[in-house]
């Protein structure tokens, strides 16, 4: 199985509500092709005189290099969410996988049936089959109703859609982008003006990451 940042956001939100009382703000979620680490949690650490240490810019990354089951990916995500919880709440632990981390992982495993490991060995795990490195032509739409839409467009029909879009009164604004983000792999390549609704947060995050173009 391969995952997307959309999958990560969905399960982060679910686990945040179930196990962390909804107290963790959504961090930056990213994918990697790491061969040595199934997941990682990183953040910036700033130490100020007389004001202690502050952490910010949290990022959780999961590796898509290996062929894991959804349950395995969920265990890795929960592992990194425990790291995030400890850093975000400012709890002091004896080491990166110290007493606090191990206690929390044990509770998750015993009480909720998870299999969170202290260290994630990649030995014996088969690499996932390579996915095609595709570039997507994305049309981002903002409607007068406040709805946000994404559309992955067949490039052969981009000019025609671009000419006709100004005649659609419901479209408040639109922009064209290119990206290789696997988030868009599940979108159909359309030949006419239609799109998929997304949240404002996803819309703003994805448009900030993509490359704007003029068709």
C-alpha positions in Angstrom: 0.0 0.0 0.0 1.0 3.6 -0.6 -0.4 6.6 1.3 -1.0 10.2 0.6 -0.9 13.4 2.7 -4.6 13.3 2.5 -4.6 9.9 4.1 -2.2 11.2 6.8 -4.5 14.2 7.5 -7.6 12.0 7.8 -6.0 9.6 10.3 -4.2 12.3 12.2 -7.5 14.0 12.8 -9.2 10.8 13.8 -6.4 9.7 16.2 -6.1 13.3 17.6 -9.7 13.1 18.6 -9.6 9.6 19.9 -6.4 9.5 21.9 -5.2 13.1 22.4 -8.4 14.9 23.2 -8.1 16.9 20.0 -5.3 18.9 21.6 -2.7 18.7 18.8 -2.8 21.3 16.0 -2.4 19.9 12.5 1.3 19.9 11.8 2.9 19.9 8.4 2.4 16.5 6.9 4.8 15.1 4.3 5.9 11.9 2.5 9.5 10.7 2.0 11.2 7.8 0.2 13.5 7.1 3.2 15.0 3.6 3.2 16.1 3.8 6.8 13.2 5.5 8.7 9.5 4.6 8.4 8.6 7.9 10.0 9.9 11.0 11.6 8.8 14.0 13.6 10.8 17.2 13.4 10.5 20.7 14.8 12.4 23.8 15.5 13.9 24.3 18.9 14.5 27.7 20.3 16.1 28.2 23.7 15.7 31.7 25.3 17.5 33.0 28.3 15.2 32.7 31.4 12.3 31.7 29.2 13.1 28.0 28.6 12.9 26.0 25.4 10.1 26.5 22.8 9.3 24.1 20.0 7.6 25.2 16.7 7.2 24.3 13.0 6.3 20.6 13.7 6.4 18.2 10.7 5.5 14.5 10.6 6.9 12.5 7.7 6.1 8.9 6.7 8.1 6.9 4.2 6.4 5.5 1.1 9.4 3.5 0.1 8.1 0.3 1.7 5.0 -1.7 1.0 3.2 -1.6 4.3 -0.4 -2.4 5.3 -2.7 0.4 6.3 -2.5 -0.9 9.9 1.3 -0.7 9.8 1.2 2.9 8.5 -1.3 3.8 11.3 1.1 2.4 13.9 4.0 4.5 12.4 1.8 7.6 12.4 0.8 7.1 16.0 4.4 6.6 16.9 5.2 10.0 15.5 2.1 11.6 17.1 3.4 10.5 20.5 6.7 12.3 19.8 4.7 15.3 18.6 2.5 15.3 21.8 5.5 15.1 24.1 7.3 18.0 22.3 4.2 20.1 21.9 3.1 19.8 25.5 6.6 20.4 26.8 6.9 17.2 28.7 10.4 16.3 29.6 11.5 12.7 28.7 14.7 10.9 29.6 15.5 10.4 25.9 13.8 10.4 22.4 12.3 7.0 23.3 12.5 7.4 27.0 10.2 6.6 29.9 7.4 8.9 28.9 7.3 7.7 25.3 7.5 4.0 26.3 4.7 4.5 28.8 2.4 6.1 26.3 3.2 3.5 23.6 2.5 0.7 26.1 -0.9 2.2 26.9 -1.8 2.4 23.2 -0.8 -1.2 22.6 -2.3 -2.7 25.7 -5.5 -0.7 25.9 -6.3 0.0 22.2 -4.7 -3.0 20.5 -2.0 -1.1 18.6 1.5 -2.4 17.9 3.6 0.8 18.3 7.3 -0.2 18.4 10.0 1.8 20.1 12.3 1.5 17.1 11.1 0.7 13.6 13.3 -1.8 11.8 13.0 -2.0 8.0 14.7 -5.4 7.8 12.6 -7.9 5.8 10.1 -5.3 4.5 9.6 -5.3 0.8 10.0 -2.0 -1.1 6.8 -0.8 -2.7 6.5 -1.0 -6.5 7.7 2.3 -8.0 4.8 4.7 -8.8 4.9 6.7 -12.0 6.5 10.1 -11.6 3.6 12.1 -13.1 3.1 15.9 -13.3 -0.4 17.1 -12.8 -2.0 20.2 -14.3 -4.3 21.5 -11.6 -7.0 24.1 -11.9 -7.9 25.7 -8.5 -11.3 27.3 -8.3 -13.0 29.6 -5.8 -16.8 29.9 -6.2 -19.0 32.9 -5.2 -20.5 30.6 -2.6 -17.2 30.3 -0.9 -16.6 26.7 -2.0 -13.0 25.7 -2.9 -12.4 23.2 -5.8 -9.5 21.4 -7.4 -9.6 19.9 -10.9 -6.8 17.8 -12.6 -7.1 18.8 -16.2 -6.1 16.9 -19.3 -3.5 19.3 -20.8 -5.0 19.0 -24.3 -8.2 20.6 -23.1 -6.6 23.3 -20.8 -6.8 26.2 -23.3 -10.5 25.5 -24.1 -11.4 25.4 -20.4 -9.4 28.5 -19.8 -11.2 30.4 -22.5 -14.7 29.3 -21.3 -14.2 29.7 -17.6 -14.7 33.5 -17.7 -18.2 32.9 -18.9 -19.2 30.9 -15.7 -20.7 33.4 -13.3 -20.3 31.2 -10.3 -16.4 31.3 -10.6 -15.1 34.1 -8.4 -11.4 33.4 -9.2 -9.2 30.6 -10.6 -5.6 29.8 -11.0 -3.5 27.1 -12.9 -0.7 25.1 -11.3 1.6 22.2 -12.0 2.6 19.7 -9.3 3.9 16.2 -8.8 2.1 15.9 -5.5 0.7 12.3 -5.1 -2.4 13.8 -3.4 -3.8 14.4 -7.0 -3.2 10.8 -8.2 -6.8 9.9 -7.2 -8.3 12.8 -9.2 -9.7 12.0 -12.7 -8.1 13.9 -15.6 -11.0 16.0 -16.8 -11.8 17.5 -20.3 -14.5 19.9 -19.1 -15.0 22.4 -16.3 -15.7 20.4 -13.1 -13.9 19.9 -9.9 -13.7 18.3 -6.5 -14.6 20.2 -3.3 -11.9 20.6 -0.7 -11.6 22.4 2.6 -10.2 25.9 2.7 -7.3 24.6 4.7 -6.4 22.0 2.1 -6.9 24.5 -0.7 -4.6 27.1 0.8 -1.9 24.5 1.8 -1.8 22.9 -1.7 -1.9 26.1 -3.7 1.0 27.4 -1.6 3.0 24.3 -2.5 2.3 24.1 -6.2 3.9 26.0 -9.1 1.6 28.7 -10.7 1.5 28.8 -14.5 -0.3 30.5 -17.3 -1.9 28.2 -19.9 
